[in-house]
Every structure is written in structure tokens, then in C-alpha cells.
Amino acid sequence: MAIDSNIFKAGGVVLWPLLGFSVLAVALIIERVIFWVRINSRQSRVVKEVLHLYRLNNVVSALDKLHQNTDLPITRIFLAALDLEEATPEEFRLALESSAQAEIPLLKRFQNIFETIIGLAPLLGLLGTVLGLIASFASLNIGDVGGTKTTGVTGGISEALIATASGLVVAIFTLLFANTFRGLYQRQIALIQEYGGQLELLYRRRYERGDKSYAPTR
């Protein structure tokens, strides 16, 4: 703890908001990691089983499977369309698209906060640099070179370097995870379009054949 206190003392006041940003970033990263692990570990298997059941004309079992996994975004999207009563293919497609749009905020959750941290952390580090240099110049006394007042100069430079490094570390750490989550989001959107297109095609074929089993029985 003594080392930590010395670092914060040497780094200046900007280290405290940087500490807050780092704690917030870690908490949100943990939440997003749990979210994406839960989705990626089950989603493909559940969706493939649902499409297989629907392809076999077993709509009731497909719906039961969806209702058992409503914590997955894509199952909620499928349910929003399949729960429509005797919908036309166009209505079915619109239901898929609108429900997919409704899931986007959940998939992109905390992205704005990550971007804010990535943008502000280096600026806070730069602010610490400026404050440290100001402290150095304020302590500088040309007539006292090598004297006791040079301690203030080295302390100001230390504050500047620590603040800069801390701001960059927080920003880089957050950026790595934010880009990873952005990639997972884009992949999820592509999967929603792929699986949604397969379900829409199956529905359209049954509808055009006049097969009333394309929709759940009320």
C-alpha cells in the first residue's frame, strides 16, 4: 500500500479520475465478457436445433426450444416473428428486422462508455503532464542549481511522466477490449442476418405451399 500511495502522490491529482476510469472499465469488461461467452457457447447449437425442427414441420417443438432460451438475443428475434398469427412473408420479414433492431442496444451496450474512457484517459494523462511541467518550472531556480529546490523540479517531471503513462495504459487496455467487443457485435449481426434469412426462407416456402403449420396454433 505504501508503494501505491507513493505512486499516487508522485502522479498527481489526475491519477484519481484515471483510477476511477480503470475500475469502471474493468467492471464493464467483465460484464461484457460474461455476456458474450454465454451467447457464443449456446447460440449456434440452439438456433440449428430450432431450424432443424422447423424444417421437419415440428413448429411446436421449435417454439418450445426458443422459449427455453429466451436469454439469447436471436431466440427473442425468432419468437417475435413466429408468434405472429398467420403472418404474410412480408410481415414475417418485417417482424424479424424490427426485433433485430430492438436487440442492437443490448449487443452494443457500454460501447459509448468505452469510447469515452478511450478518449478521455489520454487527455487526463496530458493534463497531468502539463501540471507536472508547471510544477517543475515553478520550482526551478537558476541560482540554486544542485540545491534543495531541484527536488521540486524532479518531482514535477515524475508527476508528468507517471500521469502520461497511466493515461495511455488505461486507454490502450480499454481499447483492446472495446475493439474485441465491436468485432463480436459485428459477427453477431452477421449471424442474425444469416439465421434469420434461413428461417424466413423456410417460412416463405411453407406459406406459398399453403401449409398452415408454418405458424403456431392458437
FIFIMAR-644376 format. One record per residue (C-alpha): chain; residue number from 1; x, y, z; residue in one letter. Coordinates in steps of 0.1 Angstrom, whole numbers, plus 5000, padded with zeros to 4 digits. Example, Ala and Ser with C-alpha at 12.3 -4.5 7.8 and 13.67 -1.06 7.14 Angstrom:
+--------+-----+------+------+------+--------+
| chaine | num |   px |   py |   pz | residu |
+--------+-----+------+------+------+--------+
|      A |   1 | 5123 | 4955 | 5078 |      A |
|      A |   2 | 5137 | 4989 | 5071 |      S |
+--------+-----+------+------+------+--------+
REM end
This chain:
+--------+-----+------+------+------+--------+
| chaine | num |   px |   py |   pz | residu |
+--------+-----+------+------+------+--------+
|      A |   1 | 5000 | 5000 | 5000 |      M |
|      A |   2 | 5029 | 5023 | 5007 |      A |
|      A |   3 | 5041 | 5019 | 4971 |      I |
|      A |   4 | 5006 | 5026 | 4958 |      D |
|      A |   5 | 5003 | 5057 | 4979 |      S |
|      A |   6 | 5037 | 5070 | 4967 |      N |
|      A |   7 | 5028 | 5064 | 4931 |      I |
|      A |   8 | 4995 | 5084 | 4935 |      F |
|      A |   9 | 5014 | 5111 | 4954 |      K |
|      A |  10 | 5040 | 5113 | 4927 |      A |
|      A |  11 | 5015 | 5111 | 4898 |      G |
|      A |  12 | 4994 | 5140 | 4909 |      G |
|      A |  13 | 4957 | 5146 | 4911 |      V |
|      A |  14 | 4948 | 5132 | 4877 |      V |
|      A |  15 | 4956 | 5097 | 4888 |      L |
|      A |  16 | 4924 | 5096 | 4908 |      W |
|      A |  17 | 4900 | 5100 | 4879 |      P |
|      A |  18 | 4922 | 5076 | 4859 |      L |
|      A |  19 | 4918 | 5051 | 4887 |      L |
|      A |  20 | 4880 | 5056 | 4885 |      G |
|      A |  21 | 4881 | 5051 | 4848 |      F |
|      A |  22 | 4901 | 5019 | 4851 |      S |
|      A |  23 | 4878 | 5004 | 4878 |      V |
|      A |  24 | 4848 | 5013 | 4857 |      L |
|      A |  25 | 4864 | 4998 | 4825 |      A |
|      A |  26 | 4873 | 4966 | 4843 |      V |
|      A |  27 | 4837 | 4962 | 4857 |      A |
|      A |  28 | 4821 | 4968 | 4823 |      L |
|      A |  29 | 4846 | 4945 | 4805 |      I |
|      A |  30 | 4838 | 4916 | 4829 |      I |
|      A |  31 | 4801 | 4921 | 4823 |      E |
|      A |  32 | 4806 | 4921 | 4785 |      R |
|      A |  33 | 4829 | 4890 | 4786 |      V |
|      A |  34 | 4803 | 4871 | 4806 |      I |
|      A |  35 | 4776 | 4882 | 4781 |      F |
|      A |  36 | 4794 | 4872 | 4750 |      W |
|      A |  37 | 4807 | 4839 | 4765 |      V |
|      A |  38 | 4771 | 4830 | 4774 |      R |
|      A |  39 | 4759 | 4838 | 4739 |      I |
|      A |  40 | 4787 | 4821 | 4719 |      N |
|      A |  41 | 4786 | 4789 | 4740 |      S |
|      A |  42 | 4750 | 4781 | 4732 |      R |
|      A |  43 | 4736 | 4802 | 4704 |      Q |
|      A |  44 | 4747 | 4782 | 4673 |      S |
|      A |  45 | 4736 | 4749 | 4688 |      R |
|      A |  46 | 4702 | 4762 | 4698 |      V |
|      A |  47 | 4695 | 4780 | 4665 |      V |
|      A |  48 | 4705 | 4750 | 4645 |      K |
|      A |  49 | 4682 | 4728 | 4665 |      E |
|      A |  50 | 4653 | 4753 | 4661 |      V |
|      A |  51 | 4658 | 4755 | 4623 |      L |
|      A |  52 | 4660 | 4717 | 4621 |      H |
|      A |  53 | 4628 | 4713 | 4640 |      L |
|      A |  54 | 4610 | 4739 | 4619 |      Y |
|      A |  55 | 4623 | 4723 | 4587 |      R |
|      A |  56 | 4608 | 4690 | 4599 |      L |
|      A |  57 | 4574 | 4708 | 4603 |      N |
|      A |  58 | 4577 | 4705 | 4641 |      N |
|      A |  59 | 4567 | 4741 | 4649 |      V |
|      A |  60 | 4556 | 4734 | 4685 |      V |
|      A |  61 | 4589 | 4718 | 4695 |      S |
|      A |  62 | 4608 | 4747 | 4678 |      A |
|      A |  63 | 4588 | 4772 | 4698 |      L |
|      A |  64 | 4593 | 4753 | 4730 |      D |
|      A |  65 | 4631 | 4753 | 4723 |      K |
|      A |  66 | 4630 | 4791 | 4717 |      L |
|      A |  67 | 4610 | 4797 | 4749 |      H |
|      A |  68 | 4636 | 4777 | 4769 |      Q |
|      A |  69 | 4664 | 4800 | 4757 |      N |
|      A |  70 | 4649 | 4835 | 4757 |      T |
|      A |  71 | 4681 | 4849 | 4773 |      D |
|      A |  72 | 4697 | 4847 | 4738 |      L |
|      A |  73 | 4690 | 4877 | 4715 |      P |
|      A |  74 | 4685 | 4856 | 4684 |      I |
|      A |  75 | 4658 | 4834 | 4700 |      T |
|      A |  76 | 4639 | 4865 | 4710 |      R |
|      A |  77 | 4641 | 4877 | 4674 |      I |
|      A |  78 | 4628 | 4844 | 4661 |      F |
|      A |  79 | 4600 | 4844 | 4687 |      L |
|      A |  80 | 4589 | 4879 | 4677 |      A |
|      A |  81 | 4583 | 4867 | 4641 |      A |
|      A |  82 | 4570 | 4832 | 4648 |      L |
|      A |  83 | 4545 | 4844 | 4674 |      D |
|      A |  84 | 4527 | 4864 | 4647 |      L |
|      A |  85 | 4494 | 4847 | 4638 |      E |
|      A |  86 | 4491 | 4838 | 4601 |      E |
|      A |  87 | 4515 | 4865 | 4590 |      A |
|      A |  88 | 4524 | 4870 | 4554 |      T |
|      A |  89 | 4560 | 4866 | 4544 |      P |
|      A |  90 | 4564 | 4903 | 4542 |      E |
|      A |  91 | 4550 | 4907 | 4577 |      E |
|      A |  92 | 4573 | 4879 | 4589 |      F |
|      A |  93 | 4603 | 4896 | 4574 |      R |
|      A |  94 | 4594 | 4930 | 4590 |      L |
|      A |  95 | 4590 | 4913 | 4624 |      A |
|      A |  96 | 4624 | 4898 | 4621 |      L |
|      A |  97 | 4640 | 4931 | 4611 |      E |
|      A |  98 | 4623 | 4952 | 4637 |      S |
|      A |  99 | 4631 | 4927 | 4665 |      S |
|      A | 100 | 4667 | 4926 | 4654 |      A |
|      A | 101 | 4669 | 4963 | 4656 |      Q |
|      A | 102 | 4655 | 4962 | 4691 |      A |
|      A | 103 | 4683 | 4939 | 4701 |      E |
|      A | 104 | 4711 | 4962 | 4689 |      I |
|      A | 105 | 4713 | 4984 | 4720 |      P |
|      A | 106 | 4719 | 4953 | 4741 |      L |
|      A | 107 | 4746 | 4940 | 4718 |      L |
|      A | 108 | 4763 | 4974 | 4718 |      K |
|      A | 109 | 4759 | 4980 | 4755 |      R |
|      A | 110 | 4785 | 5002 | 4771 |      F |
|      A | 111 | 4802 | 5009 | 4738 |      Q |
|      A | 112 | 4798 | 5047 | 4743 |      N |
|      A | 113 | 4813 | 5045 | 4778 |      I |
|      A | 114 | 4843 | 5026 | 4764 |      F |
|      A | 115 | 4848 | 5052 | 4737 |      E |
|      A | 116 | 4846 | 5080 | 4764 |      T |
|      A | 117 | 4872 | 5063 | 4785 |      I |
|      A | 118 | 4895 | 5058 | 4755 |      I |
|      A | 119 | 4892 | 5094 | 4745 |      G |
|      A | 120 | 4894 | 5110 | 4780 |      L |
|      A | 121 | 4922 | 5089 | 4796 |      A |
|      A | 122 | 4950 | 5102 | 4773 |      P |
|      A | 123 | 4937 | 5137 | 4777 |      L |
|      A | 124 | 4938 | 5133 | 4815 |      L |
|      A | 125 | 4973 | 5120 | 4811 |      G |
|      A | 126 | 4982 | 5150 | 4790 |      L |
|      A | 127 | 4967 | 5173 | 4817 |      L |
|      A | 128 | 4989 | 5156 | 4843 |      G |
|      A | 129 | 5019 | 5162 | 4821 |      T |
|      A | 130 | 5011 | 5199 | 4818 |      V |
|      A | 131 | 5005 | 5202 | 4856 |      L |
|      A | 132 | 5038 | 5183 | 4863 |      G |
|      A | 133 | 5057 | 5206 | 4840 |      L |
|      A | 134 | 5042 | 5237 | 4855 |      I |
|      A | 135 | 5052 | 5224 | 4890 |      A |
|      A | 136 | 5087 | 5218 | 4876 |      S |
|      A | 137 | 5091 | 5253 | 4862 |      F |
|      A | 138 | 5076 | 5268 | 4893 |      A |
|      A | 139 | 5103 | 5250 | 4914 |      S |
|      A | 140 | 5131 | 5259 | 4891 |      L |
|      A | 141 | 5156 | 5284 | 4905 |      N |
|      A | 142 | 5186 | 5290 | 4882 |      I |
|      A | 143 | 5207 | 5304 | 4911 |      G |
|      A | 144 | 5201 | 5272 | 4931 |      D |
|      A | 145 | 5213 | 5246 | 4906 |      V |
|      A | 146 | 5221 | 5215 | 4925 |      G |
|      A | 147 | 5205 | 5228 | 4956 |      G |
|      A | 148 | 5175 | 5216 | 4976 |      T |
|      A | 149 | 5149 | 5233 | 4953 |      K |
|      A | 150 | 5158 | 5209 | 4925 |      T |
|      A | 151 | 5137 | 5183 | 4943 |      T |
|      A | 152 | 5106 | 5201 | 4932 |      G |
|      A | 153 | 5118 | 5200 | 4896 |      V |
|      A | 154 | 5123 | 5162 | 4896 |      T |
|      A | 155 | 5090 | 5158 | 4914 |      G |
|      A | 156 | 5072 | 5177 | 4887 |      G |
|      A | 157 | 5088 | 5157 | 4860 |      I |
|      A | 158 | 5079 | 5125 | 4878 |      S |
|      A | 159 | 5043 | 5136 | 4880 |      E |
|      A | 160 | 5043 | 5144 | 4843 |      A |
|      A | 161 | 5057 | 5110 | 4832 |      L |
|      A | 162 | 5035 | 5089 | 4856 |      I |
|      A | 163 | 5003 | 5108 | 4846 |      A |
|      A | 164 | 5011 | 5103 | 4809 |      T |
|      A | 165 | 5019 | 5067 | 4812 |      A |
|      A | 166 | 4988 | 5060 | 4833 |      S |
|      A | 167 | 4965 | 5077 | 4809 |      G |
|      A | 168 | 4979 | 5057 | 4780 |      L |
|      A | 169 | 4978 | 5024 | 4799 |      V |
|      A | 170 | 4941 | 5029 | 4807 |      V |
|      A | 171 | 4932 | 5039 | 4772 |      A |
|      A | 172 | 4951 | 5011 | 4755 |      I |
|      A | 173 | 4937 | 4985 | 4779 |      F |
|      A | 174 | 4902 | 4997 | 4773 |      T |
|      A | 175 | 4907 | 5000 | 4735 |      L |
|      A | 176 | 4918 | 4963 | 4732 |      L |
|      A | 177 | 4886 | 4950 | 4748 |      F |
|      A | 178 | 4864 | 4976 | 4731 |      A |
|      A | 179 | 4876 | 4965 | 4697 |      N |
|      A | 180 | 4871 | 4929 | 4706 |      T |
|      A | 181 | 4835 | 4935 | 4717 |      F |
|      A | 182 | 4829 | 4955 | 4685 |      R |
|      A | 183 | 4841 | 4926 | 4664 |      G |
|      A | 184 | 4818 | 4902 | 4684 |      L |
|      A | 185 | 4789 | 4926 | 4678 |      Y |
|      A | 186 | 4796 | 4927 | 4640 |      Q |
|      A | 187 | 4798 | 4889 | 4639 |      R |
|      A | 188 | 4766 | 4886 | 4658 |      Q |
|      A | 189 | 4748 | 4909 | 4634 |      I |
|      A | 190 | 4760 | 4888 | 4605 |      A |
|      A | 191 | 4748 | 4856 | 4622 |      L |
|      A | 192 | 4714 | 4871 | 4629 |      I |
|      A | 193 | 4711 | 4880 | 4592 |      Q |
|      A | 194 | 4722 | 4845 | 4582 |      E |
|      A | 195 | 4699 | 4825 | 4605 |      Y |
|      A | 196 | 4671 | 4850 | 4601 |      G |
|      A | 197 | 4673 | 4846 | 4563 |      G |
|      A | 198 | 4672 | 4808 | 4567 |      Q |
|      A | 199 | 4641 | 4810 | 4589 |      L |
|      A | 200 | 4624 | 4835 | 4566 |      E |
|      A | 201 | 4631 | 4812 | 4536 |      L |
|      A | 202 | 4615 | 4782 | 4554 |      L |
|      A | 203 | 4585 | 4802 | 4564 |      Y |
|      A | 204 | 4580 | 4816 | 4529 |      R |
|      A | 205 | 4581 | 4781 | 4513 |      R |
|      A | 206 | 4555 | 4768 | 4537 |      R |
|      A | 207 | 4534 | 4798 | 4532 |      Y |
|      A | 208 | 4534 | 4795 | 4494 |      E |
|      A | 209 | 4525 | 4758 | 4497 |      R |
|      A | 210 | 4495 | 4768 | 4519 |      G |
|      A | 211 | 4509 | 4747 | 4548 |      D |
|      A | 212 | 4492 | 4761 | 4579 |      K |
|      A | 213 | 4518 | 4745 | 4601 |      S |
|      A | 214 | 4542 | 4774 | 4592 |      Y |
|      A | 215 | 4527 | 4793 | 4622 |      A |
|      A | 216 | 4519 | 4783 | 4658 |      P |
|      A | 217 | 4484 | 4770 | 4665 |      T |
|      A | 218 | 4464 | 4794 | 4687 |      R |
+--------+-----+------+------+------+--------+
REM end
